[in-house]
Amino acid sequence: MEALLSSTTTTHLRPPVPSSKSSLSTFTTSNRTHHLIHFPRKTSKSIHNRCLRVSASSSPRSATETTVGSSTVPSQMKAWKYDEYGAVDVLKFVSDVTVPSVGDDQVLVKVVAAALNPVDFKRRLGKFQATDSALPTVPGYDVAGVVVKVGKQVKGLKVGDEVYGDISEKALDGPKQSGSLAEYTAVEEKLLALKPKNIDFVQAASLPLAIETAYEGLERAGFSEGKSILVLNGAGGVGSLVIQLAKQVFGASKVAATASTSKLDLLKSLGADLAIDYTKENFDELPDKYDVVYDAIGQGEKAVKVVKEGGSVVVLTGAVTPPGFRFVVTSTGATLTKLNPYLESGKVKAVIDPNGPFPFDRVKEAFSYLETNRATGKVVVYPISEEYILEKLAK
Ligand SMILES: NC(=O)c1ccc[n+]([C@@H]2O[C@H](COP(=O)([O-])OP(=O)(O)OC[C@H]3O[C@@H](n4cnc5c(N)ncnc54)[C@H](OP(=O)(O)O)[C@@H]3O)[C@@H](O)[C@H]2O)c1
């Protein structure tokens, strides 16, 4: 399995740290210092020789820009947007979306990387219309980026901080209309955490919604040291983190997980003691029973057959059979802050699908891929803001 299990030891993140595929250079012009991440030529015609400037001091240069602290924020931005619910083709890449205003408890984040989640396409398909925010929608929950503006009541974050988070507190109940698949997104301070210094923006963007779901589900199930767990869909965005958290954070005695044949090695590398090939074996016909079954695929009916008496069955999607329970994640930066030490020590690692990261102009492809239900770990979109940055550098 070639998923990128990402854990780096780099510690100097201001100036920014390039990923393993990029290199960093710094140059100075008159009154400003520019930090550039250079990306290698990729197959997409639009992704060669790209540069990402994540910090620079500046003064206003056009009527459409305002200067806040040390950052220049335009009034309009590039973003993905849909005006109606439907298949992937309703997504449009536009350059005239208004940069969101910043509430008193919010910060404006210059988006460096964003990740996709199944909720993004389920929402786009109109499955949550009854509780969705109004159209048009800029999709995207997961973000990693740099704070460029802070609201009046913000206390813990400042311009220049590198942050990550799930920008919508309630995934289904009035999620943000202006999401993270954009050059800028406005987020409540409480939903963000400082990005661990040893992980890059791609890794950071991949984590929030999935790791918060993984953690909240384990807590709600009363998972604790010495207990056993079966993770259904151990290779997906959530399951790959449930395995790691169960083992590394909660101290599981035994972790079993399901995936198809080619992903069994990945499950083991994440800490699974038993990797079950669902194409060859039915987990509910095996003799083992577990304290907790974590269903991240929608097999609630079978899941309850393999839980010990008095145990818990966490269901993320699909039908719920007692004693199983379903919950919808509540985003909170506090969970990320709590888990940061495990990311910093490398005990818990971001799992990035090897088909990505997808550049900003290939978000439709990224969605189409995620919608195959075969992604390994997380599908990440990166870099974002590239053209805006190149335009600025050319001036
Ligand atoms: N309730 C909540 O708060 C919440 C939060 C997050 C996610 N969710 C939901 O939870 C589900 C999982 O999310 P995710 O982001 O982890 O999804 P994901 O990353 O898109 O899952 C893709 C993975 O599913 C695996 N898979 C497909 N069929 C399988 C099967 N029969 N048994 C085991 N694995 C199988 C695939 O592995 P193979 O290629 O090996 O088949 C693939 O690696 C989604 O329905 C999502 O909407 C709910």
The ligand as an SDF file (V2000), in Angstrom:
LIG
                    3D

 48 52  0  0  0  0  0  0  0  0999 V2000
  -21.5040   10.8710   11.6750 N   0  0  0  0  0  0  0  0  0  0  0  0
  -20.4380   11.6410   11.5060 C   0  0  0  0  0  0  0  0  0  0  0  0
  -20.2100   12.5970   12.2380 O   0  0  0  0  0  0  0  0  0  0  0  0
  -19.4940   11.3100   10.3950 C   0  0  0  0  0  0  0  0  0  0  0  0
  -18.2310   11.9230   10.3630 C   0  0  0  0  0  0  0  0  0  0  0  0
  -17.3270   11.5440    9.3720 C   0  0  0  0  0  0  0  0  0  0  0  0
  -17.7060   10.6080    8.4160 C   0  0  0  0  0  0  0  0  0  0  0  0
  -18.9590   10.0870    8.4580 N   0  0  0  0  0  0  0  0  0  0  0  0
  -19.3680    9.0760    7.4710 C   0  0  0  0  0  0  0  0  0  0  0  0
  -18.5920    7.9060    7.7260 O   0  0  0  0  0  0  0  0  0  0  0  0
  -18.3120    7.2270    6.5090 C   0  0  0  0  0  0  0  0  0  0  0  0
  -16.8070    7.0390    6.3820 C   0  0  0  0  0  0  0  0  0  0  0  0
  -16.1880    8.2970    6.1800 O   0  0  0  0  0  0  0  0  0  0  0  0
  -14.6930    8.3370    5.6620 P   0  0  0  0  0  0  0  0  0  0  0  0
  -14.3210    9.7480    5.4570 O   0  0  0  0  0  0  0  0  0  0  0  0
  -13.8340    7.4650    6.5060 O   0  0  0  0  0  0  0  0  0  0  0  0
  -14.9110    7.6270    4.2310 O   0  0  0  0  0  0  0  0  0  0  0  0
  -13.8670    7.3060    3.0930 P   0  0  0  0  0  0  0  0  0  0  0  0
  -12.5170    7.7240    3.5130 O   0  0  0  0  0  0  0  0  0  0  0  0
  -14.4000    7.8750    1.8350 O   0  0  0  0  0  0  0  0  0  0  0  0
  -13.9200    5.7210    2.9760 O   0  0  0  0  0  0  0  0  0  0  0  0
  -13.3200    5.1120    1.8710 C   0  0  0  0  0  0  0  0  0  0  0  0
  -12.8610    3.7220    2.2730 C   0  0  0  0  0  0  0  0  0  0  0  0
  -14.0100    2.8750    2.4240 O   0  0  0  0  0  0  0  0  0  0  0  0
  -13.5170    1.5600    2.2930 C   0  0  0  0  0  0  0  0  0  0  0  0
  -14.5750    0.5970    2.0680 N   0  0  0  0  0  0  0  0  0  0  0  0
  -15.4720    0.5880    1.0520 C   0  0  0  0  0  0  0  0  0  0  0  0
  -16.3090   -0.4710    1.2010 N   0  0  0  0  0  0  0  0  0  0  0  0
  -15.9260   -1.1290    2.3290 C   0  0  0  0  0  0  0  0  0  0  0  0
  -16.3970   -2.2720    3.0200 C   0  0  0  0  0  0  0  0  0  0  0  0
  -17.4520   -2.9780    2.5760 N   0  0  0  0  0  0  0  0  0  0  0  0
  -15.7870   -2.6360    4.1660 N   0  0  0  0  0  0  0  0  0  0  0  0
  -14.7180   -1.9450    4.6310 C   0  0  0  0  0  0  0  0  0  0  0  0
  -14.2150   -0.8420    4.0220 N   0  0  0  0  0  0  0  0  0  0  0  0
  -14.8190   -0.4460    2.8820 C   0  0  0  0  0  0  0  0  0  0  0  0
  -12.5790    1.6750    1.1170 C   0  0  0  0  0  0  0  0  0  0  0  0
  -11.6050    0.6710    1.2400 O   0  0  0  0  0  0  0  0  0  0  0  0
  -11.5030   -0.4740    0.1130 P   0  0  0  0  0  0  0  0  0  0  0  0
  -11.0020    0.2150   -1.1380 O   0  0  0  0  0  0  0  0  0  0  0  0
  -10.5840   -1.4400    0.7250 O   0  0  0  0  0  0  0  0  0  0  0  0
  -12.9200   -0.9910   -0.0960 O   0  0  0  0  0  0  0  0  0  0  0  0
  -11.9670    3.0680    1.2560 C   0  0  0  0  0  0  0  0  0  0  0  0
  -10.6350    3.0320    1.7180 O   0  0  0  0  0  0  0  0  0  0  0  0
  -18.9420    8.0840    5.4050 C   0  0  0  0  0  0  0  0  0  0  0  0
  -20.2230    7.5720    5.1220 O   0  0  0  0  0  0  0  0  0  0  0  0
  -19.0770    9.4550    6.0500 C   0  0  0  0  0  0  0  0  0  0  0  0
  -20.1110   10.2290    5.4950 O   0  0  0  0  0  0  0  0  0  0  0  0
  -19.8580   10.4130    9.4160 C   0  0  0  0  0  0  0  0  0  0  0  0
  1  2  1  0
  2  3  2  0
  2  4  1  0
  4  5  1  0
  4 48  2  0
  5  6  2  0
  6  7  1  0
  7  8  2  0
  8  9  1  0
  8 48  1  0
  9 10  1  0
  9 46  1  0
 10 11  1  0
 11 12  1  0
 11 44  1  0
 12 13  1  0
 13 14  1  0
 14 15  2  0
 14 16  1  0
 14 17  1  0
 17 18  1  0
 18 19  2  0
 18 20  1  0
 18 21  1  0
 21 22  1  0
 22 23  1  0
 23 24  1  0
 23 42  1  0
 24 25  1  0
 25 26  1  0
 25 36  1  0
 26 27  1  0
 26 35  1  0
 27 28  2  0
 28 29  1  0
 29 30  1  0
 29 35  2  0
 30 31  1  0
 30 32  2  0
 32 33  1  0
 33 34  2  0
 34 35  1  0
 36 37  1  0
 36 42  1  0
 37 38  1  0
 38 39  2  0
 38 40  1  0
 38 41  1  0
 42 43  1  0
 44 45  1  0
 44 46  1  0
 46 47  1  0
M  CHG  2   8   1  16  -1
M  END
$$$$
